[in-house]
Amino acid sequence: MTPSRPYGVVTAIQANYYWVKVGDAPPLLCTRRSRLKKIGQTVLVGDRVKLDSEDDAPAIAEVLPRRSEFSRPPVANADQILLVFSLLEPSPEPWQVSRFLVKAESAALKVLICFSKRDLIDEKTLKHWQNRLRNWGYESLAVSAVTGDGLDTLAEYLQDKITILAGPSGVGKSSLINALIPDGAQRVSQVSGKLQRGRHTTRHVELFELPQGGLLADTPGFNQPDLDAAPAELIAYFPEVKSQLAQGACFFNDCLHRGEPQCRLTADWERYPHYLKFLEEALERQSQKSRSLEATLKVKSGAEGALQYEPKLATKKYRRLSRRRGHQTLQSQYGEEEEEF
Protein backbone atom coordinates (compact mmCIF):
# COMPACT_ATOMS: atom_id res chain seq x y z
CA MET A 1 0.00 0.00 0.00
CA THR A 2 1.45 3.32 -1.07
CA PRO A 3 1.18 6.35 1.24
CA SER A 4 -2.06 8.32 1.18
CA ARG A 5 -2.14 11.15 -1.27
CA PRO A 6 -2.93 14.72 -0.11
CA TYR A 7 -6.13 16.65 -0.61
CA GLY A 8 -7.08 18.06 -4.01
CA VAL A 9 -9.84 19.84 -5.91
CA VAL A 10 -12.01 18.17 -8.56
CA THR A 11 -11.59 20.22 -11.74
CA ALA A 12 -13.57 18.10 -14.23
CA ILE A 13 -15.81 15.04 -14.39
CA GLN A 14 -16.11 12.82 -17.45
CA ALA A 15 -18.24 9.70 -17.20
CA ASN A 16 -16.94 7.82 -14.13
CA TYR A 17 -13.55 9.53 -14.05
CA TYR A 18 -12.47 12.63 -12.16
CA TRP A 19 -9.63 15.07 -12.78
CA VAL A 20 -8.22 16.21 -9.45
CA LYS A 21 -5.80 19.10 -9.02
CA VAL A 22 -3.27 18.52 -6.24
CA GLY A 23 -0.96 21.43 -5.54
CA ASP A 24 0.99 22.72 -8.53
CA ALA A 25 1.14 19.33 -10.27
CA PRO A 26 -0.95 18.56 -13.38
CA PRO A 27 -4.43 17.15 -12.60
CA LEU A 28 -4.63 13.44 -11.80
CA LEU A 29 -7.15 11.15 -13.49
CA CYS A 30 -8.96 9.37 -10.63
CA THR A 31 -11.80 7.00 -9.95
CA ARG A 32 -14.16 6.99 -6.97
CA ARG A 33 -14.25 4.44 -4.18
CA SER A 34 -17.39 2.28 -4.32
CA ARG A 35 -18.01 3.07 -0.67
CA LEU A 36 -18.92 6.66 -1.58
CA LYS A 37 -21.55 5.43 -4.01
CA LYS A 38 -23.01 3.09 -1.42
CA ILE A 39 -23.51 5.90 1.09
CA GLY A 40 -24.97 8.18 -1.61
CA GLN A 41 -22.07 10.64 -1.65
CA THR A 42 -21.94 12.56 -4.91
CA VAL A 43 -18.79 14.18 -6.26
CA LEU A 44 -19.08 17.60 -7.91
CA VAL A 45 -16.68 19.84 -9.74
CA GLY A 46 -15.12 22.08 -7.08
CA ASP A 47 -15.27 19.45 -4.34
CA ARG A 48 -12.28 19.20 -2.03
CA VAL A 49 -11.41 15.54 -1.83
CA LYS A 50 -8.93 13.19 -0.22
CA LEU A 51 -7.22 10.63 -2.42
CA ASP A 52 -5.81 7.24 -1.68
CA SER A 53 -4.28 4.75 -4.06
CA GLU A 54 -4.06 1.05 -4.67
CA ASP A 55 -1.43 -0.19 -7.11
CA ASP A 56 -0.61 3.46 -7.84
CA ALA A 57 -4.14 4.11 -9.18
CA PRO A 58 -5.46 7.23 -7.38
CA ALA A 59 -9.07 7.21 -6.22
CA ILE A 60 -11.33 9.61 -4.32
CA ALA A 61 -11.78 8.22 -0.84
CA GLU A 62 -13.40 11.16 0.96
CA VAL A 63 -15.33 14.32 0.08
CA LEU A 64 -14.82 17.21 2.49
CA PRO A 65 -17.82 19.27 3.68
CA ARG A 66 -18.95 21.88 1.16
CA ARG A 67 -19.21 25.56 1.99
CA SER A 68 -21.59 26.14 -0.93
CA GLU A 69 -23.38 24.10 -3.59
CA PHE A 70 -24.91 25.25 -6.86
CA SER A 71 -27.36 22.87 -8.53
CA ARG A 72 -27.30 24.10 -12.11
CA PRO A 73 -24.55 24.03 -13.07
CA PRO A 74 -23.43 21.46 -10.45
CA VAL A 75 -20.48 23.19 -8.76
CA ALA A 76 -19.35 22.96 -5.13
CA ASN A 77 -17.46 25.48 -2.98
CA ALA A 78 -17.90 28.41 -5.36
CA ASP A 79 -17.28 31.91 -3.97
CA GLN A 80 -19.02 33.99 -6.63
CA ILE A 81 -20.88 33.96 -9.94
CA LEU A 82 -19.75 35.88 -13.01
CA LEU A 83 -22.67 36.60 -15.36
CA VAL A 84 -21.64 37.51 -18.89
CA PHE A 85 -23.99 39.35 -21.24
CA SER A 86 -23.50 40.84 -24.68
CA LEU A 87 -24.92 44.18 -25.80
CA LEU A 88 -24.60 43.20 -29.45
CA GLU A 89 -24.90 39.92 -31.36
CA PRO A 90 -26.97 38.91 -29.45
CA SER A 91 -28.50 41.92 -27.69
CA PRO A 92 -29.67 41.41 -24.11
CA GLU A 93 -33.29 40.72 -23.23
CA PRO A 94 -34.26 42.36 -19.89
CA TRP A 95 -36.41 39.37 -18.85
CA GLN A 96 -33.57 36.96 -19.55
CA VAL A 97 -31.02 39.11 -17.71
CA SER A 98 -33.40 39.28 -14.76
CA ARG A 99 -33.82 35.47 -14.67
CA PHE A 100 -30.06 34.98 -14.53
CA LEU A 101 -29.77 37.55 -11.73
CA VAL A 102 -32.53 35.96 -9.65
CA LYS A 103 -31.00 32.50 -10.12
CA ALA A 104 -27.60 33.84 -9.07
CA GLU A 105 -29.05 35.60 -6.01
CA SER A 106 -30.80 32.39 -4.92
CA ALA A 107 -27.38 30.70 -4.66
CA ALA A 108 -26.38 33.15 -1.91
CA LEU A 109 -23.12 33.92 -3.70
CA LYS A 110 -21.55 37.23 -4.69
CA VAL A 111 -22.72 38.32 -8.16
CA LEU A 112 -20.38 39.88 -10.73
CA ILE A 113 -21.64 41.20 -14.09
CA CYS A 114 -19.64 41.96 -17.18
CA PHE A 115 -20.57 42.92 -20.73
CA SER A 116 -18.50 41.21 -23.40
CA LYS A 117 -17.53 42.45 -26.88
CA ARG A 118 -16.61 45.92 -25.57
CA ASP A 119 -14.92 46.68 -28.89
CA LEU A 120 -18.31 46.46 -30.66
CA ILE A 121 -20.35 48.51 -28.17
CA ASP A 122 -20.95 52.23 -28.52
CA GLU A 123 -20.54 54.30 -25.36
CA LYS A 124 -24.19 55.39 -25.21
CA THR A 125 -25.52 51.81 -25.21
CA LEU A 126 -22.99 50.74 -22.59
CA LYS A 127 -23.81 53.63 -20.24
CA HIS A 128 -27.54 52.98 -20.66
CA TRP A 129 -27.22 49.37 -19.52
CA GLN A 130 -24.74 50.11 -16.73
CA ASN A 131 -27.11 52.75 -15.31
CA ARG A 132 -30.03 50.36 -15.71
CA LEU A 133 -28.27 47.63 -13.77
CA ARG A 134 -27.19 50.14 -11.14
CA ASN A 135 -30.88 50.90 -10.54
CA TRP A 136 -31.37 47.15 -10.15
CA GLY A 137 -28.68 47.10 -7.47
CA TYR A 138 -25.66 45.91 -9.48
CA GLU A 139 -22.38 47.35 -10.73
CA SER A 140 -20.95 46.05 -13.99
CA LEU A 141 -17.87 46.30 -16.18
CA ALA A 142 -17.22 45.86 -19.90
CA VAL A 143 -14.49 43.69 -21.39
CA SER A 144 -13.17 42.74 -24.80
CA ALA A 145 -11.52 39.43 -25.56
CA VAL A 146 -10.20 40.96 -28.79
CA THR A 147 -8.53 44.14 -27.52
CA GLY A 148 -8.00 43.03 -23.90
CA ASP A 149 -9.90 46.07 -22.60
CA GLY A 150 -11.09 45.49 -19.01
CA LEU A 151 -9.48 42.06 -18.63
CA ASP A 152 -6.98 43.18 -15.97
CA THR A 153 -9.78 44.60 -13.82
CA LEU A 154 -11.84 41.44 -14.23
CA ALA A 155 -8.85 39.25 -13.35
CA GLU A 156 -8.50 41.09 -10.01
CA TYR A 157 -12.08 40.18 -9.12
CA LEU A 158 -11.42 36.51 -9.93
CA GLN A 159 -8.11 36.17 -8.11
CA ASP A 160 -7.88 33.38 -5.49
CA LYS A 161 -11.59 32.52 -5.78
CA ILE A 162 -13.70 29.79 -7.36
CA THR A 163 -15.96 31.61 -9.81
CA ILE A 164 -18.91 30.18 -11.74
CA LEU A 165 -19.07 31.58 -15.26
CA ALA A 166 -22.60 31.71 -16.66
CA GLY A 167 -24.69 33.54 -19.21
CA PRO A 168 -26.71 33.05 -22.40
CA SER A 169 -25.22 31.20 -25.34
CA GLY A 170 -23.27 33.22 -27.87
CA VAL A 171 -22.20 36.06 -25.57
CA GLY A 172 -18.52 35.14 -25.75
CA LYS A 173 -17.88 33.11 -22.60
CA SER A 174 -15.45 30.72 -24.33
CA SER A 175 -13.61 33.63 -25.96
CA LEU A 176 -13.38 35.28 -22.55
CA ILE A 177 -11.82 32.13 -21.06
CA ASN A 178 -9.33 31.99 -23.89
CA ALA A 179 -8.35 35.61 -23.18
CA LEU A 180 -8.02 35.06 -19.42
CA ILE A 181 -6.35 31.66 -19.77
CA PRO A 182 -4.37 31.30 -23.00
CA ASP A 183 -4.09 27.54 -22.44
CA GLY A 184 -7.83 27.12 -21.93
CA ALA A 185 -8.30 25.98 -25.54
CA GLN A 186 -12.06 26.52 -25.51
CA ARG A 187 -14.11 25.81 -28.64
CA VAL A 188 -15.65 28.97 -30.05
CA SER A 189 -18.69 28.83 -32.33
CA GLN A 190 -20.29 31.40 -34.57
CA VAL A 191 -23.58 33.03 -33.61
CA SER A 192 -26.52 31.77 -35.61
CA GLY A 193 -27.44 34.49 -38.10
CA LYS A 194 -31.08 33.42 -38.23
CA LEU A 195 -31.79 33.25 -34.51
CA GLN A 196 -29.07 35.64 -33.28
CA ARG A 197 -28.26 33.02 -30.66
CA GLY A 198 -25.06 31.15 -30.06
CA ARG A 199 -24.55 27.46 -30.58
CA HIS A 200 -23.57 25.61 -27.41
CA THR A 201 -19.82 25.03 -27.34
CA THR A 202 -19.35 23.81 -23.75
CA ARG A 203 -20.23 20.17 -23.12
CA HIS A 204 -19.55 19.75 -19.39
CA VAL A 205 -18.61 21.73 -16.29
CA GLU A 206 -14.88 22.25 -15.94
CA LEU A 207 -12.63 24.32 -13.67
CA PHE A 208 -9.81 26.25 -15.32
CA GLU A 209 -6.84 27.49 -13.34
CA LEU A 210 -6.30 31.24 -13.65
CA PRO A 211 -2.71 32.50 -14.10
CA GLN A 212 -3.04 34.94 -11.17
CA GLY A 213 -4.61 32.29 -8.90
CA GLY A 214 -8.15 31.07 -8.56
CA LEU A 215 -10.39 28.74 -10.55
CA LEU A 216 -13.00 29.59 -13.18
CA ALA A 217 -15.88 27.17 -13.72
CA ASP A 218 -17.07 27.08 -17.30
CA THR A 219 -20.65 25.83 -17.51
CA PRO A 220 -22.90 24.51 -20.28
CA GLY A 221 -24.74 27.40 -21.95
CA PHE A 222 -28.46 27.66 -21.37
CA ASN A 223 -30.95 30.36 -22.33
CA GLN A 224 -33.52 30.10 -19.54
CA PRO A 225 -32.16 29.16 -16.08
CA ASP A 226 -34.61 27.31 -13.87
CA LEU A 227 -36.03 29.34 -10.99
CA ASP A 228 -36.77 27.05 -8.06
CA ALA A 229 -37.27 29.71 -5.38
CA ALA A 230 -40.20 29.43 -2.97
CA PRO A 231 -42.87 32.14 -3.47
CA ALA A 232 -42.24 33.72 -0.07
CA GLU A 233 -38.46 33.89 -0.68
CA LEU A 234 -38.54 35.34 -4.20
CA ILE A 235 -38.70 39.03 -3.25
CA ALA A 236 -35.39 38.72 -1.36
CA TYR A 237 -33.63 38.12 -4.67
CA PHE A 238 -34.39 41.65 -5.93
CA PRO A 239 -31.79 43.90 -4.22
CA GLU A 240 -33.35 47.15 -5.48
CA VAL A 241 -36.30 46.82 -3.05
CA LYS A 242 -34.40 45.76 0.07
CA SER A 243 -34.47 49.33 1.40
CA GLN A 244 -38.27 49.42 1.14
CA LEU A 245 -38.71 46.10 2.93
CA ALA A 246 -36.19 47.07 5.61
CA GLN A 247 -38.54 49.81 6.85
CA GLY A 248 -40.81 47.25 8.47
CA ALA A 249 -43.02 44.26 7.88
CA CYS A 250 -46.15 44.31 5.76
CA PHE A 251 -49.56 44.10 7.44
CA PHE A 252 -49.91 40.41 6.55
CA ASN A 253 -47.11 38.06 7.51
CA ASP A 254 -47.57 36.03 4.30
CA CYS A 255 -47.74 39.07 2.03
CA LEU A 256 -46.51 38.29 -1.50
CA HIS A 257 -46.33 41.98 -2.50
CA ARG A 258 -48.84 41.91 -5.32
CA GLY A 259 -51.33 44.50 -4.16
CA GLU A 260 -52.28 43.13 -0.73
CA PRO A 261 -53.68 45.70 1.77
CA GLN A 262 -51.01 47.77 3.54
CA CYS A 263 -48.14 46.18 1.62
CA ARG A 264 -44.95 48.18 2.11
CA LEU A 265 -43.66 47.42 -1.37
CA THR A 266 -44.58 49.92 -4.08
CA ALA A 267 -44.98 49.02 -7.74
CA ASP A 268 -42.87 51.88 -9.14
CA TRP A 269 -39.69 49.90 -9.85
CA GLU A 270 -38.70 48.57 -13.26
CA ARG A 271 -38.49 44.89 -12.45
CA TYR A 272 -41.82 44.69 -10.64
CA PRO A 273 -43.45 43.00 -13.71
CA HIS A 274 -40.54 40.54 -13.70
CA TYR A 275 -41.19 39.78 -10.04
CA LEU A 276 -44.91 39.17 -10.66
CA LYS A 277 -44.14 36.84 -13.56
CA PHE A 278 -41.56 34.84 -11.59
CA LEU A 279 -43.96 34.74 -8.62
CA GLU A 280 -46.65 33.27 -10.84
CA GLU A 281 -44.22 30.56 -11.93
CA ALA A 282 -43.23 29.85 -8.31
CA LEU A 283 -46.87 29.56 -7.23
CA GLU A 284 -47.61 27.19 -10.11
CA ARG A 285 -44.63 24.99 -9.16
CA GLN A 286 -45.84 24.94 -5.58
CA SER A 287 -49.34 23.98 -6.71
CA GLN A 288 -48.03 21.19 -8.93
CA LYS A 289 -45.93 19.83 -6.10
CA SER A 290 -48.93 19.88 -3.78
CA ARG A 291 -51.10 18.06 -6.33
CA SER A 292 -48.36 15.49 -6.81
CA LEU A 293 -48.20 14.82 -3.06
CA GLU A 294 -51.97 14.55 -2.82
CA ALA A 295 -51.96 11.99 -5.61
CA THR A 296 -49.48 9.73 -3.82
CA LEU A 297 -50.18 10.36 -0.09
CA LYS A 298 -53.23 10.28 2.12
CA VAL A 299 -53.64 12.30 5.32
CA LYS A 300 -54.62 10.68 8.60
CA SER A 301 -55.08 12.15 12.08
CA GLY A 302 -52.51 10.86 14.49
CA ALA A 303 -51.99 11.26 18.21
CA GLU A 304 -53.20 14.57 19.66
CA GLY A 305 -54.60 15.62 16.29
CA ALA A 306 -51.23 15.61 14.52
CA LEU A 307 -51.44 14.99 10.78
CA GLN A 308 -49.72 11.93 9.41
CA TYR A 309 -49.05 11.07 5.78
CA GLU A 310 -49.25 7.54 4.42
CA PRO A 311 -48.69 6.34 0.85
CA LYS A 312 -51.82 5.52 -1.10
CA LEU A 313 -52.19 2.12 -2.73
CA ALA A 314 -50.77 2.38 -6.21
CA THR A 315 -53.69 0.48 -7.79
CA LYS A 316 -56.76 -1.46 -6.64
CA LYS A 317 -55.89 -4.63 -8.50
CA TYR A 318 -54.29 -6.11 -5.37
CA ARG A 319 -57.45 -5.73 -3.28
CA ARG A 320 -59.48 -8.86 -2.80
CA LEU A 321 -63.03 -8.70 -4.15
CA SER A 322 -65.85 -9.10 -1.67
CA ARG A 323 -67.97 -12.27 -1.94
CA ARG A 324 -70.99 -10.28 -2.99
CA ARG A 325 -69.07 -8.52 -5.74
CA GLY A 326 -67.64 -11.87 -6.86
CA HIS A 327 -71.09 -13.49 -7.09
CA GLN A 328 -72.42 -10.52 -9.05
CA THR A 329 -69.58 -10.84 -11.51
CA LEU A 330 -70.13 -14.58 -11.99
CA GLN A 331 -73.89 -14.14 -12.40
CA SER A 332 -73.32 -11.42 -14.98
CA GLN A 333 -70.94 -13.60 -16.98
CA TYR A 334 -73.23 -16.70 -16.70
CA GLY A 335 -76.25 -14.72 -17.76
CA GLU A 336 -74.47 -13.38 -20.83
CA GLU A 337 -73.46 -16.91 -21.86
CA GLU A 338 -77.10 -18.14 -21.57
CA GLU A 339 -78.29 -15.32 -23.81
CA GLU A 340 -75.82 -16.38 -26.48
CA PHE A 341 -77.41 -19.85 -26.64
Sequence and secondary structure as in RCSB ss.txt:
>XXXX:A:sequence
MTPSRPYGVVTAIQANYYWVKVGDAPPLLCTRRSRLKKIGQTVLVGDRVKLDSEDDAPAIAEVLPRRSEFSRPPV
ANADQILLVFSLLEPSPEPWQVSRFLVKAESAALKVLICFSKRDLIDEKTLKHWQNRLRNWGYESLAVSAVTGDG
LDTLAEYLQDKITILAGPSGVGKSSLINALIPDGAQRVSQVSGKLQRGRHTTRHVELFELPQGGLLADTPGFNQP
DLDAAPAELIAYFPEVKSQLAQGACFFNDCLHRGEPQCRLTADWERYPHYLKFLEEALERQSQKSRSLEATLKVK
SGAEGALQYEPKLATKKYRRLSRRRGHQTLQSQYGEEEEEF
>XXXX:A:secstr
      EEEEEEEETTEEEEE TTS  EEEEE HHHHHTT    BT EEEEEEETTEEEEEEE   S EETTTTE
ES  EEEEEEESSSS   HHHHHHHHHHHHHTTSEEEEEEE GGG  HHHHHHHHHHHHHHT   EE  TTT TT
HHHHHHHHTTSEEEEE  TTSSHHHHHHHH TT       B TTT  B     S EEEE TTS EEEE    SS 
     TTTGGGG GGGHHHHTT   SSTT  SSS TT S  S STTHHHHHHHHHHHHHHHHHHHHHHHHHEEEE
E GGG EEEEE  S STTS   HHHHHHHHHHHHHHHHHH 
